[in-house]
Amino acid sequence: MKIWDEVEKAYAEHKVVIGRVIERIKGGLAVDIGVRAFLPGSQIDVRPVRNLDALRGQELRMRVIKVNKKRGNIVLSRKALLEEENAEKKKHTLGALAEGKVLKGVVKNITDYGAFIDLGGIDGLLHITDMSWGRVGHPSELFKVNDEVDVIVLKYDQATERVSLGHKQLITDPWANVTDRYPIGARISGKVVSLTDYGAFVELEAGVEGLIHVSEMSWSKRVKHPSKILNVGDTVGAMVLGVDPSARRISLGLKQVESNPWNDLAAKYPVGSKLTGKVRNLTEFGAFVEVEEEIDGLIHISDMSWSKRVKHPSEVLKKGDVVEAMVLNVDAENQRLSLGLKQLATDIWDDFFSRRHVGDTVEGKVVRLTTFGAFVELDEGVEGLIHVSEFDDSRHAGKDEKLDLKVGESYPVKIVKLAPAERKIGLSIRALKSDEFRTEWEAYQENAGDGSATLGDHFKNR
């Protein structure tokens, strides 16, 4: 009876009662406060409690919100007391809140985007981006519910009572003096934390990451994706190529810690030397020949034959062929190796120019007719041009003697121009006929002295 009197007094005077949780029952908990009382599930806390069994045996501070002595019913509320206490704490906390102030708080809840920190009657949000200078996949990696944590107030909106908190701001920004720790040219070691299509991110220290671009991974290999060379979790050595603290970017190079095989290529394969390689690929403009592992040289289509007009490299080479070629140029900076196939064969043009001179009469076969002349093959692979102006000389040819060249037919022609540097040969039929006229004229003059023929007779015979 005395306990019931105390309960009724606590109800009337809004006093706190202390009870021990006995068991979980339908709708809430049974609590012993000297007599059996009921604590509804909705009155246990300011937020819903999922695991009521975890409260069994705990002592709780509560208020009596309903008493019926005749029926023996007592209804308790812990939520009401917490709300009153929180209101008092909140009043005190709000009075002390200010941007830039450092506070202690307790982690109340964790979400995918951050953690809610109880500052005392009011919660603040510690966003995932403000937890650490380093990479954070999920807030649960750093904090757990009920953890005590130091935070700094980043923003406080009095109207909405929203508080934004920061934790990493209590530590010096590692990017502040990053250029001192990672000067350009320095060799560093770090862990691969992420791979993308364009490169790999390497963690150098907490909060500082560098990017190894895919183009900086190998001197010779054609890296289509960073995963072909690196894996997440790998520890790699790299060289610092660039630092931009304002953009929080560090450019790293993986290939720079190794010797560049292209720098040694010029010494190994000087211009003019011969090498043997396997045709790796054919394109419309040439053939790529593997000289060393992952180092290819290009035989351009124009360097495949002196004489043959190659329309496609497949006319000369096939993929997989082992060929001997001459080194024409080594460009280590742009990683280009130029090779030549025809340079190993005698230049038929040089041979022709050494044997022939302007004024020589030769015989050639017409291979092509154009609007401006006819191309005549003089030797295999060597062609000259009879310009239309050199077809015939109308002053010496009759009207019915108009020259009609045919493809495939051979004709005597006179060499009127030789240009070795340009590999051009000028030919003429007109000059050849002029020579014939001159010869006949000279013969007439010799015979004119004996009166055997007249000039009119000469032209008549012609």
CORMO-V921233 format. One record per residue. RES is the residue in one letter. PHI is phi as a letter, one per 40 degrees, with the letter a starting at -180 (* if undefined). Layout:
RES_PHI, RES_PHI
//
This chain:
M_*, K_c, I_c, W_c, D_c, E_c, V_c, E_c, K_c, A_c, Y_c, A_c, E_b, H_f, K_c, V_c, V_b, I_b, G_a, R_b, V_c, I_c, E_a, R_c, I_b, K_c, G_g, G_i, L_b, A_c, V_b, D_c, I_b, G_h, V_b, R_c, A_b, F_b, L_b, P_c, G_d, S_c, Q_b, I_c, D_a, V_c, R_b, P_d, V_b, R_c, N_b, L_c, D_c, A_c, L_c, R_c, G_g, Q_c, E_c, L_b, R_c, M_a, R_b, V_c, I_b, K_a, V_b, N_b, K_c, K_c, R_c, G_g, N_b, I_b, V_b, L_b, S_a, R_c, K_d, A_d, L_c, L_c, E_c, E_c, E_c, N_c, A_c, E_c, K_c, K_c, K_c, H_c, T_c, L_c, G_c, A_b, L_c, A_a, E_c, G_g, K_c, V_c, L_b, K_b, G_a, V_b, V_c, K_c, N_a, I_b, T_b, D_c, Y_b, G_i, A_b, F_c, I_b, D_c, L_c, G_h, G_g, I_a, D_c, G_b, L_c, L_b, H_c, I_d, T_c, D_b, M_c, S_a, W_c, G_c, R_c, V_b, G_c, H_a, P_d, S_c, E_c, L_b, F_b, K_b, V_d, N_g, D_c, E_c, V_a, D_c, V_b, I_b, V_c, L_c, K_a, Y_b, D_b, Q_c, A_c, T_c, E_f, R_c, V_b, S_b, L_b, G_b, H_b, K_c, Q_c, L_c, I_b, T_c, D_c, P_c, W_c, A_c, N_b, V_c, T_c, D_c, R_c, Y_b, P_c, I_c, G_g, A_c, R_c, I_b, S_b, G_a, K_b, V_c, V_b, S_a, L_b, T_b, D_c, Y_b, G_i, A_b, F_c, V_b, E_c, L_c, E_a, A_d, G_g, V_b, E_b, G_b, L_b, I_c, H_c, V_d, S_c, E_b, M_c, S_a, W_c, S_b, K_c, R_c, V_c, K_c, H_a, P_d, S_c, K_c, I_b, L_b, N_b, V_c, G_h, D_c, T_c, V_b, G_c, A_a, M_b, V_c, L_b, G_a, V_b, D_b, P_c, S_c, A_c, R_f, R_b, I_b, S_c, L_b, G_b, L_c, K_c, Q_c, V_c, E_b, S_c, N_c, P_c, W_c, N_c, D_c, L_c, A_c, A_c, K_c, Y_b, P_c, V_d, G_g, S_c, K_b, L_a, T_b, G_a, K_b, V_c, R_c, N_a, L_b, T_b, E_c, F_b, G_i, A_b, F_c, V_b, E_c, V_c, E_b, E_d, E_g, I_b, D_b, G_b, L_b, I_c, H_c, I_d, S_c, D_b, M_c, S_a, W_c, S_b, K_c, R_c, V_c, K_c, H_a, P_d, S_c, E_c, V_b, L_b, K_b, K_d, G_g, D_c, V_c, V_b, E_b, A_b, M_b, V_c, L_c, N_a, V_b, D_b, A_c, E_c, N_c, Q_f, R_b, L_b, S_c, L_b, G_b, L_c, K_c, Q_c, L_c, A_c, T_c, D_c, I_c, W_c, D_d, D_c, F_c, F_c, S_c, R_c, R_b, H_b, V_c, G_h, D_c, T_b, V_b, E_b, G_a, K_b, V_c, V_b, R_a, L_b, T_b, T_c, F_b, G_i, A_b, F_c, V_b, E_c, L_c, D_b, E_d, G_g, V_b, E_b, G_b, L_b, I_c, H_c, V_d, S_c, E_b, F_c, D_a, D_b, S_c, R_c, H_b, A_b, G_c, K_c, D_c, E_b, K_c, L_c, D_b, L_c, K_b, V_c, G_g, E_c, S_b, Y_a, P_c, V_b, K_b, I_c, V_b, K_a, L_b, A_b, P_d, A_c, E_c, R_f, K_b, I_b, G_c, L_b, S_a, I_c, R_d, A_c, L_c, K_c, S_c, D_c, E_c, F_c, R_c, T_c, E_c, W_c, E_c, A_c, Y_c, Q_c, E_c, N_c, A_c, G_c, D_c, G_g, S_c, A_a, T_b, L_c, G_c, D_c, H_c, F_c, K_c, N_c, R_c
//
